[in-house]
Amino acid sequence: METAALKLQLKKQIVEFLNLIQVKPEDIKDDEPLFGEGLGLDSIDSIELIVLLGREYGINIQDP
């Protein structure tokens, strides 16, 4: 899968998995932080992202 397609897929999954109702995948910029001033995600969202990465991509994060 090419990089642009993978980025779009991941953005769609973030919006869906975190239930970001007012955010479209196209609204998430590649160089924008996900937490704080960027997309505004919080610590609970980070746990949900860890679950998403593990389930969908087999990425195991030991120390978030």
Helices and strands as residue ranges (DSSP letters): H 3-17, G 25-27, H 43-57
